[in-house]
Amino acid sequence: MSEHPGDPYAIHFAGEKLEQEVSSVLIAYRLTLSGAQTVEYTPWHRDSSMGPYAVRVHTGDDEITLSVTDWDDRLDEVRPFLRAWIRQRVHLERAKLKSSSRRRDPYWVDAWRRAHPWG
């Protein structure tokens, strides 16, 4: 944690930002796609096996843990990293775009279209 050594408030707020970034990616995924593989996350305060200010993301048998210790000085990179991680593990060929959603995420729409070049 290079930016906030010893500052508990800054570490706490970085942990909240990390959770917000992960949550934002997963909400966009769910609002855009139906029938897509489930992707869930668990924050550190709901799982005592994780260190403080960490988030575990899992889909199928794959999981990754993101922590403030590792991401504090580059929280702006969490969203693109997590999208790519998910995209490598889910099969969008089986998914559909949600027709009822008014808030489709452009990243997931583009990823879906790449998986469905025929439309």
C-alpha positions in Angstrom: 0.0 0.0 0.0 2.2 2.7 -1.2 0.0 5.8 -1.2 -1.5 5.5 2.4 0.9 3.7 4.7 -0.5 3.9 8.2 -3.5 6.1 7.3 -6.5 4.0 8.4 -9.1 6.4 6.9 -7.4 6.5 3.5 -7.1 2.7 3.5 -10.8 2.4 4.5 -11.9 4.7 1.6 -9.6 2.8 -0.8 -11.3 -0.4 0.3 -14.7 1.2 -0.3 -13.6 2.3 -3.8 -12.4 -1.2 -4.6 -15.8 -2.7 -3.6 -17.5 0.0 -5.7 -15.5 -0.7 -8.8 -16.1 -4.5 -8.5 -19.8 -4.0 -7.9 -20.1 -1.6 -10.8 -18.6 -4.1 -13.2 -20.9 -6.9 -12.0 -24.0 -4.8 -12.0 -23.3 -3.7 -15.6 -22.8 -7.3 -16.6 -26.1 -8.4 -15.0 -28.0 -5.4 -16.5 -26.7 -6.1 -20.0 -26.8 -9.9 -20.4 -29.3 -12.6 -19.7 -28.5 -16.3 -19.6 -24.8 -15.4 -19.0 -22.7 -17.4 -16.6 -23.2 -16.2 -13.0 -20.4 -14.0 -11.6 -20.6 -13.2 -7.9 -18.4 -11.4 -5.4 -17.8 -11.5 -1.7 -16.3 -8.6 0.2 -13.9 -9.2 3.1 -16.4 -8.2 5.7 -18.6 -11.2 4.8 -15.8 -13.7 4.6 -13.4 -14.0 7.6 -10.9 -16.0 5.5 -9.9 -12.9 3.5 -7.7 -10.1 4.7 -9.1 -6.7 5.3 -10.2 -4.6 2.3 -10.3 -7.4 -0.2 -13.0 -8.7 -2.6 -13.2 -12.2 -4.0 -14.8 -12.6 -7.4 -15.9 -16.0 -8.6 -17.5 -17.6 -11.6 -17.7 -21.4 -12.0 -14.5 -22.9 -10.5 -12.5 -19.7 -11.1 -11.9 -17.0 -8.5 -9.7 -14.1 -7.9 -9.1 -11.9 -4.9 -8.5 -8.2 -5.3 -7.1 -6.3 -2.3 -6.3 -2.8 -1.5 -2.8 -3.9 -0.7 -2.4 -4.8 -4.3 -4.6 -2.2 -6.1 -4.5 0.9 -3.8 -2.3 3.0 -6.1 -4.1 1.9 -9.3 -7.8 1.6 -8.4 -8.7 3.1 -11.8 -7.3 -0.1 -13.4 -9.6 -2.5 -11.5 -12.6 -2.1 -13.8 -10.8 -2.9 -17.1 -8.8 -5.7 -15.4 -11.9 -7.3 -14.0 -13.9 -7.0 -17.2 -11.1 -8.8 -19.1 -10.8 -11.5 -16.3 -14.6 -12.2 -16.5 -14.6 -12.1 -20.3 -11.9 -14.8 -20.4 -14.0 -17.1 -18.3 -17.6 -16.7 -19.4 -19.2 -18.0 -22.6 -21.1 -15.1 -24.1 -22.1 -17.3 -27.0 -24.8 -18.7 -24.7 -26.0 -15.3 -23.5 -28.5 -12.8 -24.9 -28.7 -9.1 -24.6 -31.4 -8.1 -22.2 -34.1 -6.5 -24.3 -35.8 -4.9 -21.3 -32.6 -3.2 -20.0 -32.3 0.5 -20.6 -28.9 0.6 -19.0 -26.8 -1.8 -21.1 -23.1 -1.4 -20.6 -21.2 -0.6 -23.9 -18.3 -2.9 -22.9 -20.6 -6.0 -22.5 -22.7 -5.1 -25.5 -19.5 -5.0 -27.6 -18.2 -8.3 -26.0 -21.6 -9.9 -26.8 -21.5 -8.7 -30.4 -18.0 -10.2 -30.9 -19.3 -13.5 -29.6 -22.4 -13.2 -32.0 -21.0 -11.7 -35.2 -24.1 -12.9 -37.1 -26.4 -10.8 -34.9 
